[in-house]
């Protein structure tokens, strides 16, 4: 009788375990927004080798930046991390896209780039794996950003600001720092607009 009772309890726990697992899986699926703006409807790999669906940022203001570790603008990582940290709770996400397209200033591997960004500038905002942001091999997000703004990145740390609904995309030149009032005002304006 004891054996039957323990088997029954084990079976019940197994069923409850499976049910709770299913609930967790459903919640993960539901965490992605119902509609994703076409500009964000892309999947990439992060510097850490994980899959990333940019649709997870739908409904947020997204600052997309092509980055490089050995550039005169590399110090902008600090300002970008500050922006991300200070405004993340208000709806801003900074996303970095390392590229070796300008004067070979991002020659490292994804692991080397990740280590440099983390240890030198404390970067915690999402960083995608190295890709191209100009030319025939331009990654699909940048294809859409360039098409929308008619402005291609001219150097490392070019910035594109995407509104919550993905319908407004602004372009800012590489030399414009994250602290510049033009960028800060545009971010605040987009953050203050509801979808």
VOVEX-43851 format. One record per residue: residue number from 1; residue in three letters; x, y, z of N, C-alpha, C in turn. Coordinates in Angstrom, 1 decimal. Last residue first. Layout:
BEGIN
{NUM ala {X Y Z} {X Y Z} {X Y Z}}
...
! end
This chain:
BEGIN
{195 unk {2.7 54.7 -28.0} {2.4 54.0 -29.3} {1.0 54.3 -29.8}}
{194 unk {3.6 57.9 -26.8} {3.1 56.6 -26.6} {2.8 56.0 -28.0}}
{193 unk {6.4 59.9 -26.4} {5.3 59.5 -27.3} {4.9 58.1 -27.1}}
{192 unk {8.7 60.0 -24.9} {7.5 60.7 -24.4} {6.2 60.4 -25.2}}
{191 unk {10.6 58.9 -26.4} {10.2 58.2 -25.2} {8.9 58.8 -24.7}}
{190 unk {11.0 60.9 -28.4} {10.4 59.5 -28.8} {9.9 58.8 -27.5}}
{189 unk {12.1 62.9 -26.8} {10.8 63.1 -27.6} {10.2 61.8 -28.0}}
{188 unk {14.4 61.7 -25.9} {13.4 62.1 -25.0} {12.0 62.3 -25.7}}
{187 unk {15.8 61.5 -28.4} {15.4 60.3 -27.6} {14.3 60.6 -26.6}}
{186 unk {16.1 64.1 -29.1} {15.3 63.2 -30.0} {14.9 62.0 -29.2}}
{185 unk {17.7 65.1 -27.0} {16.3 65.6 -27.2} {15.5 64.7 -28.1}}
{184 unk {20.0 63.5 -27.5} {19.3 63.4 -26.2} {17.9 63.9 -26.4}}
{183 unk {20.8 64.5 -30.0} {20.5 63.1 -29.8} {19.6 62.9 -28.6}}
{182 unk {21.2 67.2 -29.4} {20.4 66.8 -30.5} {19.9 65.4 -30.4}}
{181 unk {23.1 67.2 -27.3} {21.7 67.6 -27.0} {20.7 67.2 -28.1}}
{180 unk {25.4 64.5 -26.8} {24.9 65.7 -27.6} {23.4 66.0 -27.4}}
{179 unk {26.2 62.2 -25.7} {25.9 63.3 -24.8} {25.3 64.5 -25.5}}
{178 unk {27.0 60.5 -27.7} {25.8 60.2 -27.0} {25.3 61.3 -26.1}}
{177 unk {28.3 62.7 -30.4} {28.4 61.9 -29.2} {27.1 61.6 -28.5}}
{176 unk {28.8 62.7 -33.7} {27.9 63.2 -32.7} {27.9 62.2 -31.5}}
{175 unk {30.4 61.3 -35.5} {31.1 62.2 -34.6} {30.2 62.8 -33.5}}
{174 unk {28.5 59.8 -37.0} {29.4 59.1 -36.1} {30.0 60.1 -35.0}}
{173 unk {25.2 61.4 -37.3} {26.6 61.0 -37.7} {27.4 60.5 -36.6}}
{172 unk {22.0 59.9 -37.1} {22.9 60.8 -36.5} {24.4 60.4 -36.9}}
{171 unk {18.7 59.5 -38.2} {20.1 59.2 -38.4} {21.0 60.3 -37.8}}
{170 unk {15.5 58.1 -37.3} {16.4 59.3 -37.4} {17.9 58.8 -37.5}}
{169 unk {12.5 56.9 -38.1} {13.9 56.5 -37.9} {14.7 57.7 -38.3}}
{168 unk {9.3 55.9 -37.4} {10.2 57.1 -37.5} {11.6 56.6 -37.2}}
{167 unk {8.1 53.4 -37.0} {7.8 54.2 -38.2} {8.6 55.4 -38.4}}
{166 unk {8.4 51.9 -34.8} {9.3 51.6 -35.9} {9.0 52.4 -37.1}}
{165 unk {7.1 52.6 -32.5} {6.3 51.9 -33.5} {7.1 51.5 -34.7}}
{164 unk {9.1 53.9 -31.1} {8.5 52.8 -30.5} {7.7 51.9 -31.5}}
{163 unk {11.8 54.8 -33.5} {10.7 55.1 -32.6} {10.0 53.8 -32.1}}
{162 unk {15.2 54.6 -33.6} {14.0 54.0 -34.1} {12.9 54.2 -33.0}}
{161 unk {18.1 56.1 -34.7} {17.1 56.1 -33.6} {15.8 55.7 -34.1}}
{160 unk {21.4 55.3 -35.4} {20.0 55.3 -35.9} {19.1 55.2 -34.7}}
{159 unk {24.7 56.5 -35.8} {23.6 56.1 -34.9} {22.2 56.2 -35.6}}
{158 unk {28.1 55.5 -36.1} {26.9 56.1 -36.7} {25.7 55.6 -35.9}}
{157 unk {30.4 54.2 -35.2} {29.5 54.9 -34.2} {28.5 55.8 -34.9}}
{156 unk {32.6 54.5 -38.0} {32.2 53.8 -36.8} {31.4 54.7 -35.8}}
{155 unk {31.0 56.2 -40.9} {32.2 55.8 -40.0} {31.6 55.0 -38.8}}
{154 unk {28.8 56.5 -42.2} {30.0 57.1 -42.9} {31.2 56.7 -42.1}}
{153 unk {25.9 54.5 -43.0} {27.0 54.9 -42.0} {28.2 55.4 -42.7}}
{152 unk {23.7 56.2 -45.3} {24.5 55.0 -44.9} {25.6 55.4 -43.9}}
{151 unk {20.6 57.4 -45.6} {21.9 57.8 -45.1} {22.6 56.5 -44.6}}
{150 unk {17.9 57.0 -46.1} {18.7 57.4 -47.2} {20.1 57.9 -46.8}}
{149 unk {16.3 56.1 -44.1} {16.8 57.4 -43.9} {17.6 57.9 -45.1}}
{148 unk {15.4 53.6 -45.1} {14.4 54.5 -44.5} {15.0 55.9 -44.4}}
{147 unk {17.7 52.4 -46.1} {16.6 52.6 -47.0} {15.6 53.7 -46.4}}
{146 unk {19.1 52.2 -43.7} {19.7 53.0 -44.8} {18.5 53.3 -45.8}}
{145 unk {17.5 50.3 -42.3} {17.8 51.7 -41.7} {18.3 52.6 -42.8}}
{144 unk {17.6 48.1 -44.0} {16.3 48.8 -43.8} {16.5 50.2 -43.2}}
{143 unk {20.3 47.4 -43.9} {19.7 47.6 -45.2} {18.4 48.5 -45.0}}
{142 unk {20.5 47.0 -41.2} {21.1 48.2 -41.7} {20.6 48.5 -43.1}}
{141 unk {19.2 44.5 -41.0} {18.7 45.6 -40.3} {19.2 46.9 -40.9}}
{140 unk {20.8 42.8 -42.7} {19.4 43.2 -43.1} {18.8 44.3 -42.3}}
{139 unk {24.2 43.9 -43.2} {23.2 43.1 -42.5} {21.8 43.6 -42.8}}
{138 unk {26.0 44.1 -46.3} {25.3 44.8 -45.2} {24.2 43.9 -44.6}}
{137 unk {27.4 43.2 -48.4} {27.1 42.2 -47.4} {26.5 42.9 -46.1}}
{136 unk {27.9 45.4 -50.1} {27.0 44.3 -50.6} {26.6 43.3 -49.5}}
{135 unk {28.0 48.3 -47.8} {28.4 47.4 -48.9} {27.4 46.3 -49.2}}
{134 unk {27.9 48.3 -44.2} {27.9 48.9 -45.5} {28.2 47.9 -46.5}}
{133 unk {28.0 46.6 -42.0} {27.0 47.7 -42.0} {27.0 48.6 -43.2}}
{132 unk {28.5 43.2 -41.3} {28.8 44.4 -42.1} {27.6 45.4 -42.1}}
{131 unk {29.3 42.1 -37.9} {28.6 41.9 -39.2} {29.0 43.2 -40.0}}
{130 unk {29.7 40.4 -34.8} {30.2 41.3 -35.8} {29.6 41.0 -37.2}}
{129 unk {26.7 40.0 -32.8} {27.9 39.5 -33.4} {28.4 40.5 -34.5}}
{128 unk {25.4 42.7 -30.7} {25.3 41.6 -31.7} {26.7 41.2 -32.2}}
{127 unk {24.8 43.6 -27.5} {25.7 43.7 -28.6} {25.6 42.5 -29.5}}
{126 unk {22.8 45.4 -25.2} {22.9 44.3 -26.1} {23.9 44.6 -27.2}}
{125 unk {24.7 46.9 -22.5} {23.6 46.9 -23.4} {23.9 45.8 -24.5}}
{124 unk {26.9 46.9 -21.0} {25.9 45.9 -20.6} {24.8 45.9 -21.6}}
{123 unk {30.3 47.7 -20.7} {29.1 47.7 -21.6} {28.2 46.5 -21.2}}
{122 unk {32.6 48.7 -19.5} {31.5 48.2 -18.7} {30.2 48.1 -19.5}}
{121 unk {34.8 49.3 -20.9} {33.8 50.3 -20.8} {32.5 49.9 -20.0}}
{120 unk {36.7 47.2 -20.6} {37.1 48.6 -20.7} {36.1 49.6 -20.5}}
{119 unk {35.2 44.8 -20.2} {36.2 45.2 -19.2} {36.7 46.6 -19.4}}
{118 unk {33.2 44.9 -22.3} {32.8 44.6 -20.9} {33.9 45.2 -19.9}}
{117 unk {34.7 45.3 -24.6} {33.6 46.2 -24.3} {33.3 46.1 -22.8}}
{116 unk {36.6 43.1 -24.5} {37.0 44.5 -24.6} {35.9 45.5 -24.1}}
{115 unk {34.8 40.9 -24.6} {35.7 41.1 -23.4} {36.2 42.6 -23.4}}
{114 unk {33.7 41.3 -27.1} {32.8 41.2 -25.9} {33.7 41.5 -24.7}}
{113 unk {35.9 41.1 -28.8} {35.1 42.3 -28.8} {34.3 42.4 -27.5}}
{112 unk {36.7 38.4 -28.3} {37.6 39.5 -28.0} {36.9 40.9 -27.9}}
{111 unk {34.4 37.1 -29.3} {34.8 36.9 -27.9} {35.7 38.1 -27.5}}
{110 unk {34.4 37.8 -32.0} {33.3 38.2 -31.1} {33.7 38.1 -29.7}}
{109 unk {37.8 38.9 -32.8} {36.7 37.9 -32.8} {35.6 38.5 -31.9}}
{108 unk {39.0 42.1 -34.2} {38.9 41.0 -33.3} {37.8 40.0 -33.5}}
{107 unk {39.1 44.4 -35.8} {39.6 43.2 -36.3} {39.4 41.9 -35.5}}
{106 unk {37.9 47.1 -36.3} {37.3 46.1 -35.4} {37.8 44.7 -35.9}}
{105 unk {39.1 48.8 -38.1} {39.2 49.2 -36.7} {38.4 48.2 -35.7}}
{104 unk {39.5 48.9 -40.9} {39.9 47.7 -40.1} {40.0 47.9 -38.6}}
{103 unk {38.4 51.2 -42.0} {39.8 51.2 -41.7} {40.3 50.0 -40.8}}
{102 unk {35.3 50.0 -41.5} {36.0 51.3 -41.6} {37.4 51.2 -41.1}}
{101 unk {34.2 47.5 -41.0} {34.0 48.1 -42.3} {34.8 49.4 -42.6}}
{100 unk {33.8 45.7 -39.0} {35.2 46.0 -39.4} {35.2 46.7 -40.7}}
{99 unk {31.5 46.3 -36.4} {31.7 46.1 -37.8} {33.2 46.5 -38.1}}
{98 unk {29.0 45.6 -33.9} {30.4 45.8 -34.2} {30.6 45.5 -35.7}}
{97 unk {26.3 47.1 -32.9} {26.6 46.2 -34.1} {28.1 46.4 -34.5}}
{96 unk {24.3 47.5 -30.0} {25.5 47.7 -30.8} {25.7 46.6 -31.8}}
{95 unk {21.5 49.2 -28.9} {21.9 47.9 -29.5} {23.2 48.2 -30.3}}
{94 unk {19.7 50.5 -26.2} {20.8 50.7 -27.1} {21.3 49.3 -27.6}}
{93 unk {16.4 51.2 -25.5} {17.4 50.1 -25.6} {18.4 50.5 -26.6}}
{92 unk {14.1 52.9 -23.4} {15.2 53.0 -24.4} {16.1 51.7 -24.3}}
{91 unk {12.2 53.1 -21.4} {11.8 52.5 -22.7} {12.9 52.6 -23.7}}
{90 unk {12.7 53.8 -18.8} {11.8 54.6 -19.5} {11.4 54.1 -20.9}}
{89 unk {14.7 52.0 -18.1} {13.4 51.9 -17.5} {12.3 52.8 -18.1}}
{88 unk {16.8 53.0 -19.7} {16.3 51.7 -20.0} {14.9 51.6 -19.4}}
{87 unk {18.2 55.4 -19.1} {16.8 55.5 -19.8} {16.2 54.1 -20.1}}
{86 unk {20.6 54.8 -17.9} {19.7 55.8 -17.3} {18.3 55.8 -17.9}}
{85 unk {21.7 52.7 -19.5} {21.5 52.5 -18.0} {20.4 53.5 -17.5}}
{84 unk {21.9 54.0 -22.0} {21.1 52.7 -21.8} {20.8 52.5 -20.3}}
{83 unk {23.6 56.1 -21.4} {22.2 56.3 -21.9} {21.4 55.1 -21.7}}
{82 unk {25.9 54.7 -20.5} {25.2 55.6 -19.6} {23.7 55.9 -20.1}}
{81 unk {26.6 53.4 -22.9} {26.2 52.6 -21.7} {25.4 53.5 -20.7}}
{80 unk {27.2 55.7 -24.4} {26.1 54.8 -24.8} {25.6 53.9 -23.7}}
{79 unk {29.4 56.7 -23.0} {28.2 57.5 -23.1} {27.0 56.7 -23.5}}
{78 unk {31.2 54.6 -23.5} {30.9 55.0 -22.1} {29.6 55.8 -22.1}}
{77 unk {31.4 54.4 -26.3} {30.9 53.3 -25.5} {30.4 53.7 -24.1}}
{76 unk {32.9 56.5 -27.1} {31.5 56.7 -27.0} {30.8 55.6 -26.4}}
{75 unk {35.5 55.8 -27.4} {35.2 56.3 -26.1} {33.7 56.5 -26.0}}
{74 unk {35.7 55.3 -30.1} {35.5 54.2 -29.3} {35.1 54.6 -27.8}}
{73 unk {36.4 57.2 -32.0} {35.1 57.3 -31.4} {34.8 56.2 -30.4}}
{72 unk {38.8 56.4 -33.1} {38.8 57.6 -32.3} {37.5 57.9 -31.6}}
{71 unk {38.9 52.8 -32.6} {38.5 54.0 -33.4} {38.6 55.2 -32.5}}
{70 unk {38.8 50.0 -32.0} {40.0 50.7 -32.2} {39.8 52.0 -33.0}}
{69 unk {36.3 48.8 -31.9} {37.1 48.8 -30.7} {38.4 49.7 -30.8}}
{68 unk {33.2 50.0 -33.1} {34.5 49.4 -33.3} {35.4 49.7 -32.1}}
{67 unk {29.7 49.8 -34.1} {30.8 50.1 -33.2} {32.1 49.5 -33.7}}
{66 unk {26.6 51.3 -35.0} {27.7 50.4 -35.5} {29.0 50.8 -34.7}}
{65 unk {23.7 51.3 -33.1} {25.0 51.9 -33.3} {25.9 50.9 -33.9}}
{64 unk {20.4 52.2 -32.5} {21.2 51.2 -33.1} {22.5 51.9 -33.5}}
{63 unk {18.1 52.6 -30.0} {19.3 53.3 -30.6} {20.2 52.3 -31.1}}
{62 unk {14.7 52.4 -29.8} {15.9 51.6 -30.0} {17.0 52.5 -30.7}}
{61 unk {12.0 52.5 -27.7} {12.8 53.3 -28.5} {14.2 52.6 -28.6}}
{60 unk {9.6 49.8 -27.8} {10.7 50.5 -27.1} {11.3 51.5 -28.1}}
{59 unk {8.0 48.3 -29.3} {7.3 49.1 -28.3} {8.3 49.9 -27.5}}
{58 unk {10.3 45.7 -29.7} {9.1 46.4 -30.2} {8.4 47.1 -29.0}}
{57 unk {12.3 44.1 -28.8} {12.4 45.5 -28.5} {11.2 46.3 -29.1}}
{56 unk {11.9 41.6 -29.7} {11.8 41.8 -28.3} {11.8 43.2 -27.9}}
{55 unk {12.6 41.7 -32.4} {11.2 41.9 -32.0} {11.0 42.1 -30.5}}
{54 unk {15.1 40.8 -32.6} {15.0 42.2 -32.3} {13.5 42.6 -32.0}}
{53 unk {16.2 37.9 -31.1} {15.2 38.4 -32.0} {14.9 39.9 -31.6}}
{52 unk {19.2 36.2 -30.8} {18.5 37.4 -30.4} {17.5 37.8 -31.5}}
{51 unk {21.0 33.5 -29.5} {20.1 34.0 -30.5} {19.4 35.2 -30.0}}
{50 unk {24.5 33.8 -28.4} {23.1 33.5 -28.2} {22.2 34.1 -29.3}}
{49 unk {27.1 34.6 -28.5} {26.7 33.4 -29.3} {25.3 33.0 -29.1}}
{48 unk {27.9 36.9 -27.4} {28.0 35.7 -26.6} {27.6 34.4 -27.3}}
{47 unk {27.1 38.7 -29.3} {28.6 38.5 -29.1} {28.8 37.3 -28.3}}
{46 unk {24.2 37.2 -30.7} {24.9 38.1 -29.9} {26.4 37.8 -29.9}}
{45 unk {22.7 36.9 -33.9} {23.5 36.2 -32.8} {24.2 37.3 -32.0}}
{44 unk {19.4 37.9 -35.0} {20.9 38.0 -35.0} {21.4 37.0 -33.9}}
{43 unk {16.5 38.5 -36.8} {17.2 37.7 -35.8} {18.7 37.7 -36.0}}
{42 unk {14.0 41.0 -37.3} {15.3 40.4 -37.7} {15.8 39.5 -36.5}}
{41 unk {12.1 43.3 -37.3} {11.8 41.9 -37.5} {13.0 41.1 -38.1}}
{40 unk {12.4 46.0 -37.1} {12.9 45.2 -36.0} {12.7 43.7 -36.3}}
{39 unk {11.1 46.9 -39.4} {12.5 47.3 -39.2} {13.1 46.4 -38.1}}
{38 unk {8.4 46.1 -39.0} {9.3 45.4 -40.0} {10.7 45.7 -39.8}}
{37 unk {7.4 45.8 -35.6} {7.6 46.6 -36.8} {8.6 45.9 -37.7}}
{36 unk {5.3 43.2 -34.5} {6.7 43.6 -34.6} {6.9 44.5 -35.8}}
{35 unk {2.7 42.4 -32.3} {3.1 42.9 -33.6} {4.5 43.5 -33.5}}
{34 unk {2.9 41.3 -29.7} {1.9 40.7 -30.8} {2.3 41.2 -32.2}}
{33 unk {6.1 40.7 -28.3} {5.0 41.5 -28.6} {4.1 40.9 -29.7}}
{32 unk {7.0 38.0 -26.1} {7.3 38.7 -27.4} {6.0 39.5 -27.8}}
{31 unk {5.9 36.8 -24.0} {6.7 38.0 -23.7} {7.1 38.7 -25.0}}
{30 unk {4.6 34.5 -24.8} {3.8 35.7 -24.7} {4.6 36.9 -24.4}}
{29 unk {6.7 32.7 -24.6} {6.2 33.0 -25.9} {5.4 34.3 -25.8}}
{28 unk {7.0 32.6 -21.8} {8.1 33.0 -22.6} {7.6 33.5 -24.0}}
{27 unk {4.5 31.6 -21.0} {4.8 32.9 -20.7} {6.0 33.5 -21.5}}
{26 unk {4.7 29.0 -22.1} {3.6 29.9 -22.6} {4.0 31.3 -22.3}}
{25 unk {6.7 27.9 -20.4} {6.9 28.0 -21.9} {5.9 29.0 -22.5}}
{24 unk {5.3 28.0 -17.9} {6.5 28.8 -18.1} {6.8 29.0 -19.6}}
{23 unk {3.4 26.1 -18.4} {3.0 27.5 -18.1} {4.2 28.4 -18.4}}
{22 unk {4.9 23.8 -18.8} {4.1 24.3 -19.9} {3.7 25.8 -19.7}}
{21 unk {5.9 23.5 -16.2} {6.8 23.7 -17.3} {6.1 24.3 -18.5}}
{20 unk {3.5 22.9 -14.8} {4.2 24.2 -14.5} {5.2 24.5 -15.6}}
{19 unk {3.0 20.4 -16.0} {2.0 21.5 -16.1} {2.7 22.9 -15.9}}
{18 unk {5.1 18.9 -15.1} {4.9 19.2 -16.5} {4.0 20.3 -16.8}}
{17 unk {4.7 19.0 -12.3} {5.9 19.5 -12.9} {5.8 19.8 -14.4}}
{16 unk {2.2 17.6 -12.2} {2.3 19.0 -11.8} {3.5 19.7 -12.3}}
{15 unk {3.2 15.1 -13.0} {2.2 15.8 -13.8} {2.2 17.3 -13.5}}
{14 unk {5.0 14.6 -10.9} {5.5 14.6 -12.3} {4.5 15.4 -13.2}}
{13 unk {3.2 14.5 -8.8} {4.3 15.6 -8.8} {4.8 15.7 -10.2}}
{12 unk {1.7 12.3 -9.5} {1.1 13.6 -9.3} {2.1 14.7 -9.4}}
{11 unk {3.7 10.3 -9.4} {3.0 10.6 -10.7} {2.4 12.0 -10.6}}
{10 unk {4.3 10.4 -6.7} {5.4 10.7 -7.7} {4.7 11.1 -9.0}}
{9 unk {1.9 9.6 -5.6} {2.4 10.9 -5.3} {3.4 11.4 -6.3}}
{8 unk {1.8 7.0 -6.6} {0.7 7.9 -6.9} {1.2 9.4 -6.7}}
{7 unk {4.0 5.9 -5.4} {3.9 6.0 -6.9} {2.9 7.0 -7.3}}
{6 unk {3.2 6.0 -2.8} {4.4 6.8 -3.2} {4.4 6.9 -4.7}}
{5 unk {0.9 4.2 -2.8} {0.8 5.6 -2.5} {2.0 6.5 -2.9}}
{4 unk {2.2 1.8 -3.5} {1.2 2.4 -4.4} {1.0 3.9 -4.1}}
{3 unk {3.8 1.5 -1.3} {4.4 1.6 -2.6} {3.5 2.3 -3.6}}
{2 unk {2.0 1.2 0.8} {2.9 2.3 0.8} {3.5 2.6 -0.6}}
{1 unk {0.8 -1.2 0.0} {0.0 0.0 0.0} {0.9 1.3 0.0}}
! end
